C-alpha cells in the first residue's frame, strides 16, 4: 500500500520527519513515538493503537515467525484478509521505512513488553512482580497470537506461580475468596483466555469457582457474564456442579464420624476430643459447608488442625483423611467439568 509524502504527513504544516520530536504522522494520522522503542537506526515500524514503534527488522523477525511474515509481505500488495486475523496494512514513511499496522485487538503495552524482553539493553531486571494478572494475561495473548513461544512459556509460568490457580497448588482458598468468588466476570475471562491461548491448566478452578458461586452475594445482573460463555461451557458448569456434589456425598459420608474420641486418644487430650466432637457433633453445619464450598471447607479443616494442640495420632488421622479427600476432589475436577 503506497502513499505519497503528502498523504503520509497529512495536512500538517509542520510536516515532522520520522525520528524527530515525540509525534509522527503516518497515513494522515498522528501517532505517539514509543519512548523506549523508537530507534533512529530502525528499519521497520509498527503501529499499535495510537503508538508508533521503529525497531530493527532482524531482531523482531527472529523472535516471531508471524511478524516476520507480515514484514516480508510489506512489499507486496495484499488483500486485507491475506493473513487473518492480523488485519495488517503497510504504510511507507518519507524515508522509505515500512510501517506495519497490527490488529485492532492488539495492545501497544503488550507489544512494548515483548520488545522489553527482545532488546537486552532495556530488559527490566524483575518485570513480573509489578505486573497485574491482567498485564501478564495480555502478554500471553500477544505472544500466543504472534507465536513468540519462549516468552509465552515464561509468562504462563508467572501466571501459574503468582496469579491464577492450577490443580497443583497446595492451597486455593485465599485466591478463590479474594479474587475468583468476588468477580464471576473474571472467572469467565480466565475461561475465554485459557481456551484462546491453549493454557488449559487454568480452566478447572475457574469452572469450580463459577459452579460454587453464591450468586445471592452479587448484584442481580452479575450472572449475565455467563452469556459470554458458549452453551457447551455453561453446560459444563451445571454438570460439573452436579458431579462435584455427588463425589462430596460419596466420599464425605464415611469420614470423621469414626474419628478418635477423648477416651481413645493415646494421650487423653481434651483438645483432641474438642476437635473431633466439633467435626461430627454438628453434621448439618459441616455438610452445608462441604456441599457449598468443598475445597475451601477441607482446607479450613487442614489449617485449623495446624493451630490445635492435637496429639500426634489424632493430628495424623485428621490431616491424612482431609488431604486425601481434598486431593481426590482436585484430581477429578477436570473430569467433573468434562475438560479432558
C-alpha positions in Angstrom: 0.0 0.0 0.0 1.9 3.0 -1.3 1.4 6.6 -0.1 2.8 10.0 -1.3 4.7 12.1 1.1 1.7 14.5 1.5 -0.6 11.6 2.1 1.7 10.2 4.8 2.2 13.5 6.5 -1.4 14.6 6.1 -2.4 18.3 6.3 0.1 19.3 9.0 2.0 22.4 8.0 5.0 21.4 10.2 5.4 18.0 8.4 7.5 16.3 11.1 10.0 13.8 9.9 10.5 10.2 11.2 12.9 10.3 14.1 12.1 13.8 15.4 10.0 15.1 18.2 7.6 12.8 20.1 4.9 12.6 17.4 4.9 11.2 13.8 2.2 11.4 11.2 1.7 8.2 9.1 -1.1 7.8 6.6 -2.6 11.1 7.7 -2.9 10.1 11.3 -0.8 11.3 14.2 0.9 8.6 16.4 3.0 8.9 19.5 6.5 7.6 19.2 7.2 5.0 21.8 9.6 6.5 24.4 11.8 3.4 24.6 11.3 1.5 21.3 11.9 4.2 18.7 15.4 3.6 17.4 16.8 6.1 15.0 18.6 3.4 13.0 15.5 1.2 12.9 14.4 -0.2 9.6 10.8 -1.3 10.2 8.0 0.3 12.0 4.8 -0.9 13.8 1.6 0.9 14.5 -0.3 -0.4 17.5 -3.3 1.6 18.8 -2.0 5.2 18.8 1.7 4.3 19.2 4.4 4.0 16.6 7.4 1.8 17.1 10.6 2.0 15.0 12.7 -1.1 15.5 15.1 -3.5 13.8 13.6 -6.0 11.3 16.1 -8.7 12.1 15.5 -8.5 15.9 11.7 -9.0 15.7 11.7 -11.4 12.8 14.0 -13.8 14.6 11.5 -14.0 17.5 8.2 -14.2 15.7 7.5 -16.1 12.5 4.1 -14.4 12.2 5.6 -10.9 12.4 8.3 -12.0 10.0 5.6 -12.9 7.5 3.9 -9.6 8.0 7.1 -7.7 7.5 8.2 -9.8 4.5 4.8 -9.2 2.8 5.1 -5.4 3.1 6.4 -5.1 -0.4 3.5 -7.0 -1.9 0.0 -5.6 -2.4 -2.2 -8.0 -0.4 -5.9 -8.1 0.3 -6.8 -7.1 3.8 -7.6 -10.7 4.8 -4.5 -12.2 3.3 -3.0 -13.1 6.7 -6.0 -13.4 9.0 -6.7 -12.5 11.8 -3.9 -9.9 11.9 -5.6 -7.2 9.8 -2.3 -5.7 8.9 -1.7 -2.8 6.5 1.5 -1.4 5.3 2.4 2.3 5.1 5.7 3.8 3.9 7.4 6.8 5.6 9.1 9.6 3.7 12.5 7.9 4.4 11.2 4.6 2.9 10.7 2.9 6.3 7.8 0.4 6.1 5.2 0.6 9.0 3.1 -2.5 9.7 -0.2 -1.8 11.3 -1.1 -4.6 13.7 -4.5 -5.9 14.5 -7.3 -3.8 16.1 -7.3 -6.1 19.2 -3.6 -5.8 19.8 -2.4 -3.5 22.7 0.6 -1.2 22.5 1.6 -2.1 26.1 1.8 -5.8 25.2 4.0 -5.2 22.2 6.2 -2.9 24.2 6.7 -5.6 26.9 7.6 -8.1 24.2 10.2 -5.7 23.0 11.5 -5.1 26.5 12.4 -8.8 26.5 13.8 -8.9 23.0 16.1 -5.9 23.4 18.6 -6.7 26.2 19.5 -3.1 26.9 16.0 -2.3 28.1 15.1 -5.6 29.7 13.8 -4.9 33.2 15.6 -6.9 35.9 12.4 -8.1 37.6 9.4 -7.1 35.5 6.7 -9.6 36.6 6.2 -8.7 40.3 4.9 -5.3 39.4 2.5 -6.6 36.8 -1.1 -7.3 37.5 -2.8 -10.5 36.5 -4.4 -8.7 33.5 -0.9 -7.5 32.4 0.5 -11.0 32.3 -2.6 -12.4 30.6 -2.2 -9.7 28.0 1.4 -10.7 27.4 0.3 -14.3 27.0 -2.3 -13.4 24.5 0.1 -11.3 22.3 2.8 -14.0 22.4 0.3 -16.7 21.6 -1.1 -14.8 18.6 2.4 -14.0 17.2 4.0 -17.3 18.1 6.7 -16.0 20.4 6.9 -19.3 22.2 9.7 -18.7 24.7 8.2 -15.5 26.1 4.8 -17.1 26.2 6.2 -20.0 28.3 7.8 -17.6 30.7 4.6 -15.5 31.1 2.4 -18.7 31.6 4.8 -19.8 34.3 4.3 -16.4 36.1 0.6 -16.9 35.9 0.9 -20.3 37.4 3.2 -19.3 40.3 1.8 -15.8 41.2 -1.6 -15.1 39.7 -4.0 -17.9 38.6 -5.0 -21.1 40.3 -3.9 -24.6 39.0 -4.5 -28.0 40.3 -1.1 -28.5 41.7 -1.5 -25.5 44.1 -1.2 -26.5 47.8 -4.0 -24.2 48.9 -6.6 -22.4 46.8 -9.0 -20.9 49.4 -7.2 -17.5 49.7 -7.3 -16.7 45.9 -10.8 -18.2 45.5 -12.2 -15.9 48.2 -10.2 -12.8 47.4 -10.5 -12.9 43.6 -12.5 -15.6 41.9 -15.6 -15.7 44.1 -15.8 -11.9 44.2 -15.7 -11.5 40.5 -17.6 -14.0 38.3 -16.7 -12.0 35.3 -13.1 -12.5 35.9 -13.7 -16.3 36.0 -15.3 -16.0 32.6 -12.3 -14.0 31.4 -10.0 -16.8 32.6 -12.0 -19.5 30.7 -12.0 -17.5 27.5 -8.3 -16.7 27.9 -7.4 -20.3 28.6 -9.3 -21.6 25.5 -7.9 -18.8 23.3 -4.3 -19.3 24.3 -4.3 -23.1 24.8 -3.5 -23.0 28.5 -6.0 -25.4 29.8 -4.3 -25.7 33.3 -6.3 -22.6 34.4 -9.7 -24.0 33.4 -10.6 -26.4 36.3 -10.6 -23.9 39.2 -12.2 -21.2 37.1 -15.1 -23.6 36.4 -15.1 -24.7 40.0 -15.5 -21.1 41.2 -18.4 -20.5 38.9 -20.1 -23.8 39.8 -19.8 -23.0 43.6 -20.5 -19.2 43.2 -23.0 -17.8 45.7 -24.9 -15.6 43.3 -27.0 -14.2 46.1 -23.9 -12.3 47.3 -23.7 -10.5 43.9 -25.8 -7.9 42.1 -28.7 -9.4 40.1 -27.0 -8.7 36.8 -23.8 -10.4 37.8 -24.8 -13.7 36.2 -25.1 -12.0 32.8 -21.4 -12.6 32.4 -22.2 -16.2 31.8 -23.7 -15.2 28.5 -20.1 -14.7 27.2 -19.5 -18.4 27.5 -20.5 -20.9 24.9 -23.5 -23.1 25.5 -21.2 -26.1 26.0 -19.2 -24.3 28.7 -22.4 -23.3 30.5 -23.4 -26.9 30.5 -20.0 -27.8 32.0 -20.8 -25.6 34.9 -24.1 -27.2 35.6 -23.0 -30.8 35.0 -19.7 -30.2 36.9 -21.6 -28.9 40.0 -23.8 -32.0 40.0 -20.8 -34.3 39.6 -18.9 -32.5 42.4 -21.8 -32.7 44.8 -22.2 -36.4 44.1 -18.5 -37.0 44.8 -18.6 -35.0 48.1 -21.6 -37.0 49.3 -19.9 -40.3 48.5 -16.5 -39.5 49.9 -17.7 -37.5 52.9 -20.3 -39.9 54.2 -17.6 -42.2 55.7 -15.3 -39.5 57.1 -14.8 -38.0 60.5 -17.7 -39.8 62.2 -15.4 -42.6 63.2 -12.6 -40.3 64.5 -10.8 -40.8 67.7 -12.7 -39.8 70.9 -11.2 -38.4 74.1 -11.3 -41.9 75.6 -9.4 -43.4 72.7 -6.9 -40.6 72.3 -3.5 -42.1 73.4 -2.8 -39.0 75.5 -6.4 -38.4 76.6 -6.1 -34.8 75.5 -9.2 -32.7 75.8 -8.1 -30.7 72.7 -8.4 -33.9 70.7 -11.9 -34.6 72.0 -13.0 -31.0 71.3 -11.8 -31.1 67.7 -13.3 -34.4 66.8 -16.5 -33.5 68.7 -16.8 -30.3 66.6 -16.4 -32.2 63.4 -19.1 -34.8 63.9 -21.4 -33.3 66.5 -23.0 -30.8 64.1 -23.3 -32.7 60.8 -25.8 -30.2 59.3 -23.4 -27.3 59.5 -20.4 -29.4 58.3 -22.4 -30.8 55.4 -23.7 -27.4 54.4 -20.1 -26.1 54.1 -18.8 -29.2 52.4 -21.5 -29.1 49.8 -21.3 -25.4 49.1 -17.6 -25.0 49.0 -15.9 -28.4 49.4 -12.3 -27.3 48.7 -12.5 -24.3 50.9 -14.0 -26.3 53.8 -11.4 -29.0 53.6 -8.6 -26.5 53.5 -10.1 -24.8 56.5 -10.0 -28.1 58.5 -6.4 -28.5 57.5 -5.4 -25.0 58.6 -7.3 -25.3 61.8 -5.6 -28.6 62.6 -2.3 -26.8 62.4 -3.5 -24.4 65.1 -4.8 -27.0 67.5 -2.8 -28.8 70.2 -3.6 -32.3 68.9 -1.7 -35.4 69.8 0.4 -37.0 67.0 -2.1 -39.7 66.3 -5.1 -37.5 66.2 -3.3 -34.9 64.1 -2.1 -37.5 61.7 -5.5 -39.0 61.2 -7.2 -35.7 60.7 -4.6 -34.5 58.2 -4.5 -37.8 56.3 -8.2 -38.1 55.8 -8.7 -34.5 54.9 -5.8 -34.3 52.5 -7.0 -37.5 50.8 -10.5 -36.1 50.5 -9.2 -32.8 49.0 -6.7 -34.5 46.8 -9.3 -36.7 45.3 -11.7 -33.8 44.5 -8.9 -31.7 43.0 -7.7 -34.6 40.8 -11.2 -35.1 39.5 -12.1 -31.5 38.7 -11.0 -32.0 35.1 -13.4 -35.0 34.8 -16.2 -33.3 36.7 -16.3 -30.4 34.2 -15.5 -32.6 31.1 -12.2 -30.8 30.4 -10.3 -33.9 29.4 
